[in-house]
């Protein structure tokens, strides 16, 4: 059975950063890794373990590009979550019978209040 064709250009661009996925575990010396989207045990070369360091890798050359691509292909690394300003976050507040939680100030631009079958509070809030 033939596999799916891969894109012609699979090299990750310089500056692209990946970090170990949360479910990946490494040995103390960093050379053994257990994890991935189909869990497997990997043995990294000393050079690859050094490149990966404590668990983050930024593509800067062919070696880092190849390592990042291989680890990304098996689901062992992911791009780090982008930093988000608090003002860009919408919080959903479930308030069933907890109206007092709405009194606490928060530096949020928006919040959704979900009232799901709550009883009315005595103080009218």
PyMOL commands that set and color helices and strands:
alter all, ss='L'
color gray80, all
select helices_A, chain A and resi 46-52+62-73+86-88+99-103
alter helices_A, ss='H'
color red, helices_A
select strands_A, chain A and resi 17-20+25-26+32-35+40-43+56-58+77-78+90-94+110-114
alter strands_A, ss='S'
color yellow, strands_A
deselect
rebuild
show_as cartoon
